[in-house]
Amino acid sequence: MKERENTMNTLTVIVSVFTIIGIMVTIILLFSDSINKKIEQRINNPEFIKKVASEVRLPFTIIDENNTIQYDSGALEYIKEIEVELDEEKEIKQIIITPKKYMPIAPLIECINSNFEFAEPEKIPQYSWRYFEAKTGIENFVVKTGEANIPLIRKFKITVIK
């Protein structure tokens, strides 16, 4: 009789444990499904997508060697002034970028339509950064367009690292 009671008690405990585990698994699955639906709704929200895109994409601007802004994708929110200095032969002497506030990392600058390269930027008084041509051994030939030997105006992409 005692064995039968012990077996019944053990069986009752096992059934109770499995019932509790089943209820917990069901709650977790329902809760997980609810969370997944909320996440999916959130990431498909156009406002959320716009916010993420603005945080992920680095702001940049494109200027030419005549100091004309060709395009801006948010970099001018951070840059106060861009100054392209030319020498007597109309070659680029230096480019100075002055940010609106302190930038611990120099903006990246690259020529997008010729082989012009820059050396490491130099920090100058206040918040400005100065860029000089890198001495690579590659001549920066005067690039001509197809129209009556008109020199190509070099364009530079300046990317701000936030």
C-alpha positions as a Markdown table, in Angstrom:
| # | Residue | x | y | z |
|---|---|---|---|---|
| 1 | Met | 0.0 | 0.0 | 0.0 |
| 2 | Lys | 2.8 | 2.4 | 0.9 |
| 3 | Glu | 4.5 | 1.6 | -2.4 |
| 4 | Arg | 1.4 | 2.4 | -4.2 |
| 5 | Glu | 1.1 | 5.7 | -2.4 |
| 6 | Asn | 4.7 | 6.5 | -3.2 |
| 7 | Thr | 4.2 | 5.6 | -6.8 |
| 8 | Met | 1.1 | 7.8 | -7.0 |
| 9 | Asn | 2.9 | 10.7 | -5.3 |
| 10 | Thr | 5.9 | 10.3 | -7.6 |
| 11 | Leu | 3.5 | 10.2 | -10.6 |
| 12 | Thr | 1.7 | 13.2 | -9.4 |
| 13 | Val | 4.9 | 15.2 | -9.0 |
| 14 | Ile | 6.1 | 14.2 | -12.4 |
| 15 | Val | 2.8 | 15.1 | -14.0 |
| 16 | Ser | 2.9 | 18.4 | -12.1 |
| 17 | Val | 6.4 | 19.2 | -13.2 |
| 18 | Phe | 5.7 | 18.4 | -16.9 |
| 19 | Thr | 2.5 | 20.5 | -16.7 |
| 20 | Ile | 4.4 | 23.5 | -15.2 |
| 21 | Ile | 7.1 | 23.1 | -17.9 |
| 22 | Gly | 4.5 | 22.9 | -20.6 |
| 23 | Ile | 2.8 | 26.1 | -19.4 |
| 24 | Met | 6.1 | 27.9 | -19.2 |
| 25 | Val | 7.1 | 26.9 | -22.7 |
| 26 | Thr | 3.6 | 28.0 | -24.0 |
| 27 | Ile | 4.0 | 31.4 | -22.3 |
| 28 | Ile | 7.5 | 31.8 | -23.7 |
| 29 | Leu | 6.4 | 31.0 | -27.2 |
| 30 | Leu | 3.4 | 33.4 | -27.0 |
| 31 | Phe | 5.6 | 36.1 | -25.5 |
| 32 | Ser | 8.3 | 35.5 | -28.1 |
| 33 | Asp | 5.8 | 35.7 | -31.0 |
| 34 | Ser | 4.4 | 39.0 | -29.6 |
| 35 | Ile | 7.9 | 40.4 | -29.4 |
| 36 | Asn | 8.8 | 39.3 | -32.9 |
| 37 | Lys | 5.6 | 41.0 | -34.3 |
| 38 | Lys | 6.4 | 44.3 | -32.4 |
| 39 | Ile | 10.0 | 44.2 | -33.8 |
| 40 | Glu | 8.8 | 43.6 | -37.3 |
| 41 | Gln | 6.3 | 46.4 | -37.1 |
| 42 | Arg | 9.0 | 48.7 | -35.7 |
| 43 | Ile | 11.6 | 48.0 | -38.4 |
| 44 | Asn | 9.1 | 48.3 | -41.2 |
| 45 | Asn | 8.1 | 51.8 | -39.9 |
| 46 | Pro | 9.3 | 54.4 | -42.5 |
| 47 | Glu | 10.3 | 56.8 | -39.7 |
| 48 | Phe | 12.5 | 54.2 | -38.1 |
| 49 | Ile | 14.1 | 53.3 | -41.5 |
| 50 | Lys | 14.8 | 57.0 | -42.1 |
| 51 | Lys | 16.4 | 57.4 | -38.6 |
| 52 | Val | 18.6 | 54.3 | -39.0 |
| 53 | Ala | 19.7 | 55.4 | -42.5 |
| 54 | Ser | 20.7 | 58.9 | -41.3 |
| 55 | Glu | 22.8 | 57.3 | -38.5 |
| 56 | Val | 24.5 | 54.7 | -40.6 |
| 57 | Arg | 25.4 | 56.8 | -43.7 |
| 58 | Leu | 28.4 | 59.0 | -43.2 |
| 59 | Pro | 27.7 | 62.6 | -44.3 |
| 60 | Phe | 29.8 | 63.8 | -47.3 |
| 61 | Thr | 30.1 | 66.7 | -49.7 |
| 62 | Ile | 31.7 | 67.1 | -53.1 |
| 63 | Ile | 33.7 | 70.2 | -54.0 |
| 64 | Asp | 35.8 | 71.1 | -57.0 |
| 65 | Glu | 39.3 | 72.7 | -57.1 |
| 66 | Asn | 37.6 | 76.1 | -57.7 |
| 67 | Asn | 36.0 | 75.8 | -54.2 |
| 68 | Thr | 32.5 | 75.2 | -55.6 |
| 69 | Ile | 30.2 | 72.9 | -53.7 |
| 70 | Gln | 28.9 | 70.4 | -56.3 |
| 71 | Tyr | 26.8 | 68.2 | -53.9 |
| 72 | Asp | 26.1 | 67.9 | -50.2 |
| 73 | Ser | 24.8 | 64.9 | -48.3 |
| 74 | Gly | 24.9 | 66.3 | -44.8 |
| 75 | Ala | 28.6 | 67.2 | -44.3 |
| 76 | Leu | 28.0 | 70.9 | -44.4 |
| 77 | Glu | 26.1 | 70.5 | -41.1 |
| 78 | Tyr | 29.5 | 69.9 | -39.5 |
| 79 | Ile | 31.8 | 72.0 | -41.7 |
| 80 | Lys | 32.0 | 75.7 | -41.3 |
| 81 | Glu | 34.4 | 76.4 | -44.2 |
| 82 | Ile | 36.3 | 74.6 | -47.0 |
| 83 | Glu | 39.2 | 76.6 | -48.5 |
| 84 | Val | 41.0 | 75.4 | -51.6 |
| 85 | Glu | 44.3 | 77.3 | -52.1 |
| 86 | Leu | 45.9 | 77.2 | -55.5 |
| 87 | Asp | 49.5 | 78.3 | -56.4 |
| 88 | Glu | 50.6 | 80.5 | -59.4 |
| 89 | Glu | 50.3 | 77.5 | -61.8 |
| 90 | Lys | 46.7 | 76.9 | -60.6 |
| 91 | Glu | 47.8 | 73.7 | -58.9 |
| 92 | Ile | 46.4 | 72.8 | -55.5 |
| 93 | Lys | 48.6 | 74.1 | -52.8 |
| 94 | Gln | 46.5 | 73.0 | -49.9 |
| 95 | Ile | 42.9 | 72.4 | -48.7 |
| 96 | Ile | 41.8 | 73.6 | -45.3 |
| 97 | Ile | 38.7 | 72.3 | -43.7 |
| 98 | Thr | 37.3 | 74.2 | -40.7 |
| 99 | Pro | 34.6 | 72.4 | -38.8 |
| 100 | Lys | 31.8 | 74.1 | -36.9 |
| 101 | Lys | 32.9 | 72.4 | -33.7 |
| 102 | Tyr | 35.8 | 70.2 | -32.7 |
| 103 | Met | 36.3 | 67.1 | -34.7 |
| 104 | Pro | 38.7 | 64.5 | -33.1 |
| 105 | Ile | 39.0 | 62.6 | -36.4 |
| 106 | Ala | 40.0 | 64.5 | -39.6 |
| 107 | Pro | 37.4 | 64.3 | -42.4 |
| 108 | Leu | 38.4 | 62.0 | -45.2 |
| 109 | Ile | 39.2 | 63.6 | -48.5 |
| 110 | Glu | 39.7 | 61.9 | -51.8 |
| 111 | Cys | 39.9 | 63.0 | -55.4 |
| 112 | Ile | 37.1 | 61.3 | -57.4 |
| 113 | Asn | 38.1 | 62.1 | -60.9 |
| 114 | Ser | 41.9 | 62.0 | -61.1 |
| 115 | Asn | 44.9 | 60.4 | -59.4 |
| 116 | Phe | 45.5 | 63.3 | -57.0 |
| 117 | Glu | 46.3 | 62.0 | -53.5 |
| 118 | Phe | 46.6 | 63.6 | -50.1 |
| 119 | Ala | 49.1 | 63.1 | -47.4 |
| 120 | Glu | 48.0 | 62.6 | -43.8 |
| 121 | Pro | 46.0 | 65.7 | -42.6 |
| 122 | Glu | 47.7 | 68.1 | -40.3 |
| 123 | Lys | 45.9 | 69.7 | -37.3 |
| 124 | Ile | 46.3 | 73.5 | -37.4 |
| 125 | Pro | 45.2 | 76.1 | -34.7 |
| 126 | Gln | 41.7 | 76.0 | -33.5 |
| 127 | Tyr | 39.7 | 73.2 | -35.1 |
| 128 | Ser | 41.0 | 73.2 | -38.7 |
| 129 | Trp | 42.6 | 70.4 | -40.7 |
| 130 | Arg | 45.1 | 71.1 | -43.5 |
| 131 | Tyr | 45.6 | 68.7 | -46.4 |
| 132 | Phe | 48.6 | 68.7 | -48.8 |
| 133 | Glu | 49.3 | 66.7 | -51.9 |
| 134 | Ala | 51.0 | 63.4 | -51.2 |
| 135 | Lys | 54.3 | 62.9 | -53.0 |
| 136 | Thr | 53.6 | 59.5 | -54.6 |
| 137 | Gly | 56.0 | 59.8 | -57.6 |
| 138 | Ile | 53.0 | 59.7 | -59.9 |
| 139 | Glu | 52.6 | 62.8 | -62.0 |
| 140 | Asn | 49.3 | 64.6 | -61.8 |
| 141 | Phe | 49.1 | 65.2 | -65.6 |
| 142 | Val | 46.7 | 67.9 | -66.7 |
| 143 | Val | 43.7 | 65.8 | -67.6 |
| 144 | Lys | 41.8 | 67.1 | -70.6 |
| 145 | Thr | 38.2 | 66.6 | -71.4 |
| 146 | Gly | 37.2 | 65.5 | -74.9 |
| 147 | Glu | 36.2 | 69.1 | -75.8 |
| 148 | Ala | 39.0 | 71.2 | -77.3 |
| 149 | Asn | 41.6 | 70.2 | -74.7 |
| 150 | Ile | 39.7 | 71.9 | -71.8 |
| 151 | Pro | 41.4 | 70.8 | -68.5 |
| 152 | Leu | 39.3 | 68.6 | -66.3 |
| 153 | Ile | 38.4 | 70.3 | -63.0 |
| 154 | Arg | 39.3 | 68.0 | -60.2 |
| 155 | Lys | 36.5 | 67.1 | -57.7 |
| 156 | Phe | 37.0 | 66.0 | -54.1 |
| 157 | Lys | 34.7 | 64.0 | -51.8 |
| 158 | Ile | 35.0 | 65.1 | -48.2 |
| 159 | Thr | 33.5 | 62.6 | -45.7 |
| 160 | Val | 32.9 | 63.5 | -42.1 |
| 161 | Ile | 33.5 | 60.8 | -39.5 |
| 162 | Lys | 30.9 | 61.4 | -36.7 |
